[in-house]
Amino acid sequence: MGCTLLRKVWDRHTVRRLPTGQTQLFIGLHLVHEVTSPQAFDALRARGWPVRFPHRTFATVDHIAPTRDITRPFADLLAEEMMAALERNCRDFGIPLWPLGDARQGIVHVIGPELGLTQPGMTNACGDSHTSTHGAFGAVGFGIGTSQVRDVLASQCLALDPLVVRRIRVTGTLAPGVYAKDVILAIIGRLGVKGGVGYAYEYAGPVVERMTMEERLTICNMSIEGGARVGYVNPDETTFAYLRGRPFAPAGDAFDRAAAWWREQASDPDAAYDDEVELDGSALEPVVTWGVHPGQSVGVGGRIPAPGEVPDAERDATREALEFMGFEAGAPIRGTRIDVAFIGSCTNGRLSDLREAARVVAGQRLATHVRGLVVPGSQAVREAAEREGLHDTFLAAGFEWRGAGCSMCLGMNPDKLQGREVSASSSNRNFRGRQGSPTGRTLLMSPAMVAAAAVAGEVVDVRQVLAGASAR
Amino acid sequence: MNATKPLPAGPVREVAGRGLPMPGSDIDTDRIIPARFLRAVRFEGLEAHVFEDDRRREQAAGRVHPFDRQEHQGAAVLVVNGNFGCGSSREHAPQALLRWGIRAIVGESYSEIFFGNAVALGLPCVSVAPEDASWLQALVAGDPAATLMLDLETMSVEACGRRAAASLPPGARDAFLTGAWDATGLLLEDPAAVEAVARRLPYVAGF
């Protein structure tokens, strides 16, 4: 019987079994940012501990990053204090830091892949739940809290309980206008927001195998929204081609040696899985969330459910979500009026996302009542988009074109919803208050769907918009 | 709020205290502590903002959030439903609960990251059957002065003469009972073994 990638990576990174029965697992790459690290560095300082593997540790600033004016000191004094702490900590502990203004700055989960830091068969950790993103390379990424950030800084290890693996095969072919975001929202809609607890999700099947690295990153990114701390795709030629020539990827003969090792990390064809699920990709339509968690979604042709239509266990949650959203049960999701369009985040802030959104808005204008923001996931994405002129397309349509960061995905910088505004968002969470206003409302969808909603001023089916554009 | 209660140290074998019901599934960490309170370099003071936006919304709707009820002030055991602490990995969420005075959480299930963060702080999150979570919530809502007793040796929760079986992954249970829940010490015990793993992983040296 063969082995899964998870099992191979787990075994190769096991240091020892701890007296508690947990596994001491070596972490190959630690990404650090300003929000979840200051107390961890203070703990090291208090005990006189160094960072154990500073050359496996990299830092940047993303959560609090202002996306308009990055002049220091920041106008936001709390952000300035956090930035100054990160600079001091990286200097004192010998960790490379890519600050605002640096060409390599960006959201941790965007820069790790684009710099070639994230590689197949590796373990990653970061004080951020979306560390599952790195699984797109066949790496195993763990989102952790600050005490565990301290553990990794001090020991390069985590104490963990083992996971089991669910393979999710996506079959068929995605229709034009249906994207990786729709696939993962559909998976979460089907398996639920806690369906993945205790599991690593292995995404497979022809749809996933044909996906680009950026699409795989989107899928793995939202594993955690389905309860799975870890999500991954087996590394293949697409993965290796993406890595070739990246700044931190091996070069020359070392690349060939690496590719041979990377290939060995993939799940064996006869690997046994603890659970298997199949999803027909051909049947998918664009997905939109209507509620307060990413599992509360419908196809764009669907209706917002009534509490009476959902399983008993979800009835109260559905009622509460409808009350918070101010939506009427039974109403079609299409036609829901929006106030804000946000394109960005570690889920959908990459170059291909901006290209798809730009294709939809080209030659159009934002609806007069809509405020639109495009926030590239990294400085490199921003520069690449500008080389292609995407920023001109967005600006001509009336969008704001910003600097790189997490921005309105979680509203820790000045980019926030106001009051009860409804946002069409390419981000990952529609939790109450998530986008910076305690009463603000979020509809998650693909970047192309956000772009289409921004132009129409309400939720529309991007497939019709794209069909219309090709007819013009 | 009980900011003077000492934070956990050493073995955690039992937690006894009054209960606080927090009904509802999938309570995410953005609700437990909204992101704007993460704009700080220390955890001190987070207790003042536990569930802040939920509490304000309840107030605006003319209702009282469990954390605002007079009779639940000083409670030590939070009683929750399923997938508690999902979403963001912010340790600020269990930190805020702990600093408010919560010393144990009893409920149906937890998000993995929240659970791991709570273990690292000495805050046990034990699982009970859904029907047990229901009666415990009803009990502490109806009798806020009742004492809940969580025993990690016998893995049970007792209140008013009624007992529910509780569960914890064996590693976490052992960590609480032995006081090894702060894992850093354990992880630093064998640096040679860590070196050996780093040496046999080809990517560490760049292939």
Interface residues (C-beta under 8 A of the other chain):
Chain A: R12 H13 T14 V15 R16 L18 P19 T20 G21 Q22 Q24 F26 G28 V35 T36 P38 Q39 D42 W49 R52 F53 R56 H63 I64 L78 A79 E81 M82 A85 Q119 G121 M122 G127 D128 S129 T131 G143 I144 G145 T146 S147 Q148 R150 D151 A154 S155 Q156 C157 L158 A159 L160 D161 V193 K194 V197 G198 I224 E225 G227 R229 P250 A254 F255 R257 A258 W261 H293 G295 A313 D316 A317 E320 L410 G411 M412 R429 F431 R432 G433 R434 G436 P438 T439
Chain B: G24 S25 D26 D28 D30 R31 P34 A35 R36 L38 R39 A40 V41 R42 F43 D53 D54 R56 R57 G82 N83 C86 G87 S88 S89 R90 E91 H92 P94 S109 Y110 S111 E112 I113 G116 N117 A120 L121 P169 P170 G171 A172 D174 A175 T178 A180 D182 A183 T184 L186 L187 L188 D190 P191 A193 V194 V197 A198 R200 L201 P202 Y203 V204 G206 F207
